[in-house]
């Protein structure tokens, strides 16, 4: 017997720990929408030997966070991204929108997060 996705969706209940698929999907979409909204930040930079700006420190509200190391970097035509290890032990992804000088905090991983070692 072939069971459609709609019929399978109806079989799952909150008692199973899953909840209806549509509710889980909606919840995931809400989480993704929040995650995709980047946080503007102020960044202190150093111009490297080629004149490109690299982050030395950034501010989260009133707190200055020094960059211990740039773990990775990548480029797109309009943006530059930096994966940085900060003095607080956490890892941040900073995005530079280029000539307009706008920086954003794109992602964050706490050193204290479960499963990170």
C-alpha positions in Angstrom: 0.0 0.0 0.0 1.4 3.4 -0.9 0.9 6.1 1.7 1.0 9.8 0.7 3.0 12.4 2.5 -0.2 14.0 3.7 -1.4 10.7 5.2 2.0 10.2 6.9 1.8 13.8 8.3 -1.5 13.0 9.9 0.0 10.0 11.7 2.5 12.0 13.7 1.3 13.6 16.8 2.8 15.8 19.6 2.7 12.7 21.8 5.3 11.1 19.4 7.5 14.1 20.0 7.3 15.2 16.4 4.1 17.3 16.1 2.5 17.7 12.7 5.1 18.2 9.9 3.5 21.5 8.9 4.0 22.9 12.4 7.6 21.8 12.5 8.2 23.3 9.0 6.7 26.6 10.1 8.8 26.7 13.2 12.0 26.0 11.2 11.1 28.7 8.7 10.6 31.2 11.6 13.9 30.2 13.1 15.6 30.6 9.7 14.0 34.0 9.2 15.4 35.2 12.5 18.8 33.7 11.7 19.0 35.4 8.3 18.6 38.8 9.8 22.2 39.9 10.3 23.2 42.2 13.2 25.1 45.5 12.2 28.3 45.9 14.2 31.1 48.3 14.5 34.5 46.9 13.5 38.1 48.1 14.1 40.2 47.2 11.1 43.8 46.9 10.0 44.8 47.5 6.4 47.0 44.6 5.4 49.9 44.9 3.0 47.5 44.9 0.0 45.4 47.6 1.6 42.5 45.3 2.4 40.8 45.8 5.7 40.9 42.9 8.2 39.1 42.9 11.5 41.1 43.5 14.7 38.2 43.9 17.0 34.4 44.5 17.0 31.8 45.8 19.3 28.8 43.9 20.5 26.8 46.7 22.0 29.3 48.4 24.4 31.5 45.4 24.7 34.7 45.3 22.6 35.7 41.9 21.4 39.3 41.5 20.2 40.0 39.1 17.3 42.6 36.5 18.3 42.9 34.9 14.8 41.2 34.9 11.4 40.4 31.3 10.9 39.1 31.6 7.4 38.0 34.2 4.9 36.1 34.1 1.6 34.9 36.6 -1.0 32.0 37.3 -3.2 31.8 40.1 -5.7 30.2 42.5 -3.3 31.2 41.2 0.2 34.0 39.8 2.2 33.4 37.2 5.0 35.7 36.5 7.9 35.5 33.6 10.3 37.3 34.8 13.4 38.3 33.3 16.7 37.8 36.0 19.4 39.5 36.6 22.8 36.3 35.3 24.6 36.9 31.9 23.0 33.8 32.1 20.7 33.8 32.0 16.9 32.1 34.7 14.9 31.4 35.2 11.1 31.8 38.8 10.2 30.6 40.2 6.9 32.0 43.3 5.2 29.7 44.9 2.6 32.6 46.6 0.9 33.0 50.2 0.0 30.1 51.5 2.2 31.9 50.3 5.3 28.9 48.3 6.7 29.8 45.3 8.8 27.4 42.7 10.1 27.6 39.7 12.5 26.4 36.9 10.3 26.9 33.9 12.6 28.1 33.1 16.1 29.2 29.9 17.8 29.8 29.8 21.6 32.8 27.9 22.9 30.4 26.7 25.7 27.9 25.2 23.2 27.2 21.5 23.8 28.9 19.3 21.2 31.6 21.8 20.3 34.3 20.0 22.3 
